[in-house]
Amino acid sequence: MIPCIGTHKDAYQVILDGVKGGAKEKRLAAQFIPKFFKHFPELADSAINAQLDLCEDEDVSIRRQAIKELPQFATGDNLPRVADILTQLLQSDDSAEFNLVNNALLSIFKMDAKGTLGGLFSQILQGEDIVRERAIKFLSTKLKTLPEEVMTKEVEEFILTESKKVLEDVTGEEFVLFMKILSGLKSLQTVSGRQQLVELVAEQADLEQTFNPSDTDCVDRLLQCTRQAVPLFSKNVHSTKFVTYFCEHVLPNLSSLTTLVEGLDIQLEVLKLLAEMSSFCGDMEKLESNLKKLFDKLLEYMPLPPEEAENGENAGNEEPKLQFSYVECLLYSFHQLGRKLPDFLTAKLNAEKLKDFKIRLQYFARGLQVYIRQLRLALQGKTGEALKTEENKIKVVALKITNNINVLIKDLFHIPPSYKSTVTLSWKPVQKADASQKRASEDTTSSSPPKKASSAGPKRDARQIYNPPSGKYSSNLGSFSYGKLGKIMKGEQGFGASFNKSKETV
């Protein structure tokens, strides 16, 4: 009987017409249209359109049944169209329906990955904002779950090619998700692959443009792109282009930087990124000039000792405030780049400037020793839960910062200055799995549908750089009161100090 099914075209047309009937007819149509679809190729368009009507039915049970059967239509040239339809259905806010769409997309992925991606990228490039948003999130969470036999080199190359088209016009949040997608591709985890990604980020950052410190979009774009580039740098993938741009254009305008991110210490954020990148800087064309800019900025945060009156007391009203977090970043960056030009301090500076620098170092080191002693005393004997209080966490970070600066200053006091010591930046995590990152990963792979974007949010026609959640980007250690240490941190005993505790950037 089955070989003769194709001769019953009129009967199949009756099934197709069932989508215009009542609830019972629609339920039967949702099952039988896909079941006999392959036997009537001449009615393929009508059948897919009829099933699509059922996917948009008011009755949720009919919609779910129709969506569940959609993969049966994904044959030959029909697959990209089915993928396109399923991608549009990602906008559903019904949890069960949303899961069915996800599962249907994954099932046709295993039939034809490139065809499925074609439908997804078509909607990302041309679809409505909510569909675009859901499609990008689908790719960022589901691609990594697919087996290697599906994610072939050819498929990964297709993803890279299509992603480049999308990256011509993205928001900051979308850019971060696409970097997550691309950095997860096996073919881009080689040295040449990471280099490709760095070039993509550099293009997105537009490092050829004139830097405008008062333009929040310009500043936020640079920071967002740099955050994505930092994990890609290594001894074989250099950060030279970014470090050069920061030294030449950002450092001279550091005090003028503006951002819309509430609570973010924008200057410290820039200096932290520069410090992280400086370790992987390659050969720099204008090394001496850029090292000079870095040195001059370091001097701004390393004050001269206050003048003393005849009675030996401070002639001024206030002691200089020592900003340890800033100095750690600048000193580390100078130490890293200084290795490439070790005679900078002795041959490139005149004797008077070198003497001035040594005085500043000595004064800073003297204040540093006070804090290190007080911090060690405050943390002495504390273990386990005691170290997890907010107050003690900040003391631990403060001790890391001061110890790092101490090591670097000792190096520079050598004659000639040495650049051999190695320190781990205070905000860098201990080498173990970060539970918060693991939780974040689990959250993003949830099968529940994301909430629709607020209508008040920016449309793609008026893209804005995404502002990451700020959290506690900056807190002043001086705001805590804990006996003698608190007084010292507030500058009541000779030195002021400001410790900025920043969230680790991704």
C-alpha positions, -999 to 999 in steps of 0.1 A, spaced: 0 0 0 28 25 9 42 27 -27 8 39 -38 6 67 -12 19 93 -36 -11 87 -59 -35 100 -32 -28 136 -37 -64 147 -32 -65 129 2 -33 147 13 -48 180 2 -78 173 25 -53 168 54 -37 202 45 -71 218 45 -76 205 80 -56 234 93 -87 256 86 -110 233 106 -117 229 143 -93 219 171 -96 181 164 -89 186 127 -59 208 134 -44 182 159 -48 155 133 -33 177 106 -3 185 128 5 148 130 -3 136 94 10 165 73 46 157 84 40 120 84 32 118 47 51 149 36 79 131 18 54 113 -5 41 145 -21 71 167 -31 48 187 -55 29 199 -24 59 207 -3 54 244 -1 17 241 7 25 215 34 52 236 51 30 267 50 1 246 65 24 234 93 36 269 99 0 281 103 -4 254 130 28 266 147 11 300 151 -23 286 163 -39 301 194 -42 267 210 -8 260 228 -12 222 225 -16 225 187 14 248 185 36 225 205 26 194 184 33 213 152 67 226 163 77 191 175 71 177 140 89 205 121 122 186 118 104 160 95 102 187 69 139 194 70 149 175 39 171 187 10 165 223 0 138 226 26 162 224 56 174 261 56 138 272 54 128 250 83 158 264 102 147 299 94 112 292 107 125 275 139 148 305 145 118 329 143 99 306 168 127 312 193 108 344 203 82 322 221 78 330 258 62 297 265 88 275 283 77 242 269 74 256 234 108 273 237 124 239 247 107 222 217 121 248 193 156 244 208 154 206 205 141 208 169 170 231 159 195 208 175 180 178 157 183 194 123 218 206 132 228 170 132 212 165 97 229 195 81 249 219 102 256 244 75 220 245 63 208 251 99 234 278 104 222 294 72 187 298 86 200 311 120 224 337 105 197 348 80 175 358 110 205 373 129 213 395 100 177 404 89 153 394 116 136 413 143 156 424 174 141 398 197 147 370 172 183 382 165 189 382 203 176 347 209 194 333 178 227 347 190 222 333 225 212 299 210 246 298 191 266 309 222 251 282 244 244 253 221 273 251 196 296 238 223 273 209 230 275 195 195 298 166 187 330 169 166 314 150 137 288 178 134 312 207 141 336 200 112 363 224 100 341 234 71 313 242 95 335 262 117 349 282 87 312 289 78 305 302 113 336 325 112 326 339 77 290 346 88 301 360 121 323 385 104 293 398 85 273 402 118 303 419 136 300 448 111 270 460 131 267 448 167 260 460 202 287 455 229 267 426 244 264 409 210 301 413 204 309 396 237 286 367 228 302 363 193 337 363 209 325 335 231 312 316 201 343 321 180 368 314 208 351 281 215 357 268 179 384 242 178 400 256 147 405 290 164 423 276 194 456 274 177 481 302 177 471 314 142 434 311 153 439 332 183 458 357 162 428 359 139 406 366 168 429 394 181 428 410 147 390 408 147 389 425 181 414 451 170 392 459 140 361 462 163 380 485 186 389 507 157 425 514 168 431 536 138 406 562 150 413 593 170 406 586 206 381 608 222 382 605 261 349 624 265 330 602 242 315 574 264 308 552 234 344 554 222 358 547 257 334 518 265 340 502 231 377 503 236 374 488 271 349 461 260 371 451 231 403 451 252 386 428 278 379 403 250 414 405 236 433 401 269 426 363 274 438 357 238 473 372 244 503 349 250 540 347 243 531 338 207 501 361 203 513 396 211 494 426 225 517 452 209 490 470 189 468 474 220 496 484 243 509 510 218 474 525 215 470 527 252 504 543 257 500 568 229 463 577 231 448 566 264 474 573 291 478 610 281 440 614 285 436 592 316 422 619 338 396 629 311 381 595 306 343 592 310 320 563 312 283 556 318 290 525 339 279 535 374 305 529 401 333 520 377 367 535 384 374 541 347 411 551 353 419 520 373 401 498 348 423 512 320 455 507 340 446 472 350 440 462 313 473 478 303 491 459 331 477 426 319 486 433 283 521 445 290 533 410 298 527 400 262 539 430 243 562 422 214 586 445 196 573 481 197 583 507 171 582 537 194 593 519 226 613 547 241 586 573 235 559 551 249 580 541 279 585 578 285 547 584 285 542 555 309 570 568 331 555 603 332 521 589 342 538 568 370 554 599 384 519 615 388 510 588 413 544 587 431 545 620 450 576 637 463 579 638 502 563 669 517 586 698 526 594 700 563 592 732 583 621 743 605 607 724 635 608 691 615 571 689 610 551 688 578 549 723 564 518 715 544 483 708 556 480 673 542 503 644 535 502 632 499 477 604 493 493 572 481 471 554 455 485 519 457 461 503 432 471 528 404 508 525 413 507 487 412 494 488 376 517 515 363 548 501 380 541 466 367 535 479 332 567 500 334 586 470 347 574 448 319 582 473 291 614 484 308 628 449 302 629 458 265 649 489 271 668 482 304 690 513 302 660 537 300 664 550 336 702 553 334 708 564 298 676 579 286 669 601 316 692 629 328 708 627 362 683 652 378 652 632 367 667 599 378 675 615 412 639 628 414 625 593 406 647 576 433 634 601 459 598 594 450 605 556 451 621 559 485 593 580 499 567 556 485 586 526 498 587 541 533 550 545 534 546 511 519 564 494 547 541 509 573 510 495 555 526 461 550 534 458 587 499 469 597 481 446 573 502 416 583 494 424 620 457 428 612 456 394 594 478 375 617 463 343 629 432 346 608 422 316 587 392 300 570 359 318 577 376 348 594 393 357 561 360 356 542 346 387 558 344 417 535 368 437 557 394 409 557 390 403 520 400 439 513 429 436 537 441 405 518 439 423 485 457 453 500 485 431 512 489 416 477 490 451 462 516 464 487 538 433 484 538 435 446 548 472 447 575 465 473 591 438 450 590 460 420 605 490 438 633 468 451 641 459 415 643 495 404 666 504 433 693 481 420 723 497 403 716 494 375 679 489 377 668 453 375 637 439 357 641 402 368 615 399 395 581 383 388 549 391 405 513 381 400 489 411 397 468 414 429 434 409 411 445 378 392 427 348 405 444 318 421 448 290 396 417 270 402 382 267 387 362 298 394 329 287 408 312 319 398 322 315 362 310 279 363 276 291 377 274 318 350 280 292 324 253 270 338 229 299 339 234 308 302 228 272 291 194 271 308 166 259 285 142 284 298 134 312 274 151 345 281 128 374 289 119 397 260 140 429 258 123 460 271 108 481 244 127 510 259 160 494 250 181 505 221 172 492 186 198 479 162 194 511 142 207 530 172 233 506 186 250 514 219 280 499 234 270 474 261 277 484 297 286 454 318 271 450 353 292 472 375 289 456 409 315 467 435 340 480 410 356 503 435 357 505 472 379 527 493 397 508 520 397 540 540 360 538 545 365 509 569 373 516 605 394 490 623 415 506 649 450 518 641 450 503 606 418 522 598 434 555 609 465 549 588 445 541 557 425 573 562 458 593 563 455 602 600 491 590 608 512 605 581 501 588 548 467 586 530 459 555 511 433 544 486 428 508 477 404 501 449 389 466 449 377 459 415 357 430 401 377 407 379 371 416 342 362 387 317 
